[in-house]
Amino acid sequence: MSRPPLPPFNAETAAEKARKAEDAWNSRDPEKVSLAYTEDSLWRNRAEFVRGRPEIVAFLARKWARELEYRLIKEVWTWNENRIAVRFAYEWRDDSGHWFRSYGNENWEFDEAGLMRRRVASINDLPITEAERKFHWPLGRRPDDHPGLSALGL
């Protein structure tokens, strides 16, 4: 199975890869998202370590059951050969109605078929009010005309 764009990456293909990842995560479909990763993909997400697609699916199902109204934006920080570093922010609320903006960085490593074999994520959560939210689009894919992180001053 191949997931273009394939390494080695350049500015255009790294940005395309990041947008495809953003779109998949905004679908909030754990099975769909897991297909972008190798069968034995290794993750560090905050302090949790995940290995392989079944654990990715379980992790994402737990995540999106807790992080309601999830909306994510990713932006490429840098790239080289088969690696991409992105920064991201996402907004969500808990089941009590408290809003958060989570900021982070991810380091990605891809195999030759364009599947992510390693993902290392560092994330911090900031409580925000509903009035402080910046991500206003219907759940799902971020519209092309919605500003990205830099344009939003994030």
N, C-alpha and C positions, 0 to 999 in steps of 0.2 A: 504494500500500500504506500502511495506517495502523497505528500501534502505540500504542494507548491505554495509559495516559492521555496526553492531549495537552496541550501548553501553551495558556494560561499555567497554571503549577503553583501549588498551595497545599500546605499541610503534608501533607494526606492523599494527594494525588496524587503529590507528590514522594516520599513514603515508599513508595507502591505502585510507582512507577517504579524506585526503588532495589532493592526486593525482587525485582522481575521481572528486573532485571539480575543480581542475585546468583544467583537460581535458574538463569538461563541459563548463567552462567559456571560454576556448580557442576555443570552437566551435562557439562562438558568436551567439548562438541560444537562444533568451530569453525564448521561450516556454520550450525548453529542460531544461535549467538551472532552471526554476521556479519549476520543478517537484521534485527537491531535498529539497524543503522547505515545511513546513506545510501550510495549506490553509490560516492560520492567522499569518504567520511568521512576526516577528517584526525586522526591520532593522534600524540601524543608519549607514549611509554611508556619511562620511564627516559631513556636516551640514544638510543633507537631511534625513527625516524619512519616511520609507516605511512600509506599512502594507498589507500583503496578496499577493497572487500570481498575481492577475491582476496588482497591483501597481509594483510588481517586474518586470513583463514583460514590462510594460511601461517604467520603470526606465532603464532597460537594453537596450531596443531599442533606447532610447535617448542617452545613454552612448556610444553605439557602432556606432551610426550615427556620433558622434563627435570624438571619439577616434579611428582613422583609423589604420589599420595594427596592431591591438592589439595582443600582445603576453605576456603571464603571466607565472610566476613560483611561486609556493607556497612551503613553508617548515614549518613543524611542529616545534613549539617552545616548547610546553608542552601540556599535556592532563591529565584528571582526570575524571573518571566515564563517564558522558555524555557531557563533555566539551572538546573542543580542542582550543588551541590558535595557530595561524599560523602567520608567517611573509611572506610577498610577495613583489614582484616587477613586474611591467609590463612596457613594452615599447609600445609607440604609437606615431602617428603623427597627427597633426591637418590638416585641409583642405588647409592650407597655406604651408604645407610641413615642419613645425617646429616639431622636435622630442622632446619627453619627456620620462623620466623614473619616474614612480610613485612608491613610496615606502610606505609600510604600515603594519599594524597589524590588525588581525581580531580575535575576540573572538566569538566562536560558541557554541551554546547549542542545543542539540538534544533531540527529544522525543524517546520513547522506540522503535519506528519503524525505527529509523535512519534518520528521516527527521529533518532538521534544523528548530528549532522554534524561534531562536534568532541569529542575526548576528550584531555585533558591529564592524565597520571598521573606522580606523583612517588612513588617506592617505595624503602624501605630494608629490608634483610634482616638479621634477628637470628638467629644460630645458637641453637637451644634443644635441650634433651635431650628424649627421648621422654616422660619423666616430667613435663616442663613443658608439654606440649601441653594445650590447652584446648578444642579443637574435636573432639569425639568423637561423630560420627554416621556412619552408613553413607555411603559415597560417593554423591553426588547432592545433592538439595535438602536444605537445613538444615531439620530439623523445626520446626514452629511453636513448640514448647515449649522449644527450645534457646535459652539466653540469647544476647542480642546483645552487641555490643562494650561498651556502657556497663555492662551488668549483669555482664560478666566483668572489669570494671576495666581494660579496654583503651581 
